[in-house]
Amino acid sequence: MNVYSVSTLAFRQTPEHRAALELPVHARRPGRYHDRGDPSPLYASSSPEAAMAEFLRQVARGELSFTPDDVRRLSTLELPADRLLDLMDPEVCRAEDVTYDQLVGDDTSVTRALAQRMSASATVIGLRAPSAATEGAITFVIFHQHLQQVVLTEEHTVRIIDYLDPPPDPRSASRSAP
């Protein structure tokens, strides 16, 4: 089994009132790598933009909401220099019988089953997987029993509106038209 074992910085967004490493014991709603009622894993991303894109993807799907004035806590985390199952590696995906499309698709039954199996196996502490919200970005999942190995290095608040794409300028569209 190929594992990713380099300590890395990752980014996590949470509601402003919730600390980055504060997780419910049991998940209140399902996610890509857990089901409702499962022990809550920690999700983080390879960039601040990817972390916010994951939130905005859930908003677009009607799973979460926000107002333009809302702020989020954006935290920088140091993930352990330990074993993450590297689902960015095609060989690992073949060995785990999972495809890229399954990792980023809307049907999360395969990713949830994979995470449950890996969490129970105790051979890895989490996953390194492609982001479903941002092509080329990475999602990190740390299983709840290993959260104590994650280190908070920095945090600040950000406005959600700063991460939204600005509307296209209608003047530039008319100039590019033939």
C-alpha positions as CSV (number, residue, x, y, z in Angstrom):
1,M,0.0,0.0,0.0
2,N,1.5,3.4,-1.0
3,V,1.2,6.0,1.7
4,Y,2.0,9.7,1.6
5,S,4.3,10.4,4.6
6,V,5.5,14.0,4.4
7,S,4.4,16.6,6.9
8,T,2.4,19.2,5.1
9,L,0.5,22.4,5.7
10,A,-3.2,22.3,5.0
11,F,-6.1,24.7,5.2
12,R,-9.4,24.3,7.0
13,Q,-12.4,26.6,7.0
14,T,-15.0,26.5,9.8
15,P,-17.7,28.8,11.0
16,E,-16.2,31.8,12.8
17,H,-17.4,30.6,16.2
18,R,-15.9,27.1,15.9
19,A,-12.2,26.3,16.5
20,A,-10.4,24.5,13.7
21,L,-9.9,21.4,15.7
22,E,-13.3,21.3,17.3
23,L,-15.3,18.5,15.8
24,P,-18.5,16.9,17.0
25,V,-18.0,13.3,18.3
26,H,-20.5,12.1,15.7
27,A,-21.2,13.8,12.4
28,R,-24.5,15.6,12.2
29,R,-24.7,15.3,8.4
30,P,-22.9,13.1,5.9
31,G,-19.8,14.1,3.9
32,R,-17.7,12.7,1.1
33,Y,-15.7,10.4,3.5
34,H,-18.2,9.9,6.4
35,D,-21.8,9.2,7.0
36,R,-24.2,10.9,9.4
37,G,-23.5,9.5,12.9
38,D,-20.0,8.4,12.1
39,P,-17.1,9.7,14.1
40,S,-16.3,13.1,12.6
41,P,-13.1,13.2,10.5
42,L,-11.2,16.4,10.0
43,Y,-11.3,17.8,6.4
44,A,-8.6,20.2,5.1
45,S,-7.5,21.4,1.7
46,S,-4.2,22.1,-0.1
47,S,-4.9,25.8,-0.4
48,P,-7.1,28.4,1.3
49,E,-9.0,28.8,-2.0
50,A,-9.7,25.1,-2.2
51,A,-10.9,25.1,1.4
52,M,-13.4,27.9,0.6
53,A,-14.4,26.2,-2.6
54,E,-15.4,23.1,-0.7
55,F,-17.7,25.3,1.5
56,L,-19.1,27.1,-1.6
57,R,-19.7,23.7,-3.3
58,Q,-21.9,22.7,-0.4
59,V,-23.7,26.1,-0.6
60,A,-24.4,25.5,-4.3
61,R,-25.8,22.1,-3.6
62,G,-28.2,23.6,-1.0
63,E,-26.5,21.8,1.9
64,L,-25.3,25.0,3.6
65,S,-26.1,28.7,3.3
66,F,-24.5,32.1,4.0
67,T,-25.1,35.8,3.7
68,P,-22.7,38.2,2.0
69,D,-21.6,39.6,5.3
70,D,-20.7,36.2,6.8
71,V,-17.1,35.4,7.8
72,R,-15.4,32.1,8.2
73,R,-12.4,31.0,10.3
74,L,-9.6,30.0,8.0
75,S,-6.9,27.9,9.8
76,T,-3.5,26.7,8.7
77,L,-2.8,23.2,10.0
78,E,0.3,21.0,10.1
79,L,-0.7,17.5,9.2
80,P,1.3,14.7,10.7
81,A,4.3,13.2,9.0
82,D,2.7,9.9,9.1
83,R,0.6,7.7,6.9
84,L,-2.1,9.1,4.6
85,L,-3.5,6.8,2.0
86,D,-2.5,8.6,-1.2
87,L,-5.5,8.5,-3.5
88,M,-3.7,11.0,-5.8
89,D,-1.6,8.0,-6.9
90,P,-3.3,6.0,-9.7
91,E,-1.7,2.8,-8.5
92,V,-3.2,3.2,-5.0
93,C,-6.6,3.8,-6.6
94,R,-6.3,0.6,-8.6
95,A,-5.3,-1.3,-5.5
96,E,-8.2,0.1,-3.6
97,D,-10.6,-0.5,-6.6
98,V,-11.6,3.2,-6.8
99,T,-11.5,5.6,-9.8
100,Y,-10.9,9.3,-9.9
101,D,-14.5,9.8,-11.0
102,Q,-15.7,8.0,-7.9
103,L,-13.5,10.1,-5.7
104,V,-14.9,13.4,-7.0
105,G,-18.4,12.4,-8.2
106,D,-21.7,13.0,-6.5
107,D,-22.3,9.4,-5.4
108,T,-20.3,9.2,-2.2
109,S,-21.1,5.6,-1.3
110,V,-17.7,4.3,-2.6
111,T,-15.7,7.0,-0.8
112,R,-17.5,6.5,2.5
113,A,-17.0,2.8,2.4
114,L,-13.3,3.3,1.6
115,A,-12.9,5.7,4.5
116,Q,-14.7,3.4,6.9
117,R,-12.5,0.5,5.8
118,M,-9.3,2.5,6.1
119,S,-10.2,4.0,9.5
120,A,-11.0,0.6,10.9
121,S,-7.8,-0.9,9.5
122,A,-5.5,1.3,11.6
123,T,-2.9,1.1,8.8
124,V,-3.3,4.8,7.9
125,I,-4.3,7.9,9.8
126,G,-6.2,9.4,7.0
127,L,-6.5,10.1,3.2
128,R,-5.0,12.3,0.6
129,A,-7.5,12.6,-2.2
130,P,-8.4,14.9,-5.1
131,S,-10.7,17.8,-4.3
132,A,-14.3,17.5,-5.6
133,A,-14.6,21.3,-5.7
134,T,-11.3,22.4,-7.2
135,E,-9.5,20.5,-10.0
136,G,-5.9,19.9,-9.1
137,A,-6.4,20.6,-5.4
138,I,-6.1,18.1,-2.7
139,T,-8.5,17.2,0.1
140,F,-6.9,15.8,3.3
141,V,-9.1,13.6,5.7
142,I,-7.7,12.8,9.1
143,F,-9.7,10.1,10.9
144,H,-11.1,11.2,14.3
145,Q,-8.9,8.9,16.4
146,H,-5.8,10.7,15.0
147,L,-6.9,14.3,15.5
148,Q,-4.5,14.9,18.3
149,Q,-1.6,14.6,15.8
150,V,-2.8,17.7,13.9
151,V,-1.2,21.0,14.9
152,L,-2.9,24.4,14.5
153,T,-0.3,26.9,13.3
154,E,-2.3,30.0,12.3
155,E,-5.9,31.2,12.0
156,H,-7.8,34.3,11.0
157,T,-11.2,35.2,9.7
158,V,-12.1,35.8,6.1
159,R,-15.1,37.2,4.3
160,I,-16.8,34.6,2.2
161,I,-17.6,37.2,-0.5
162,D,-13.8,37.6,-1.1
163,Y,-13.8,34.0,-2.4
164,L,-16.6,34.4,-4.8
165,D,-15.9,34.9,-8.5
166,P,-16.8,38.5,-9.6
167,P,-19.5,38.7,-12.2
168,P,-18.3,39.1,-15.7
169,D,-17.9,42.6,-17.0
170,P,-20.6,43.0,-19.7
171,R,-18.4,45.6,-21.5
172,S,-15.6,43.0,-21.9
173,A,-18.0,40.5,-23.4
174,S,-19.3,42.9,-26.0
175,R,-15.7,43.8,-27.0
176,S,-14.8,40.2,-27.6
177,A,-17.9,39.4,-29.7
178,P,-17.3,39.2,-33.4
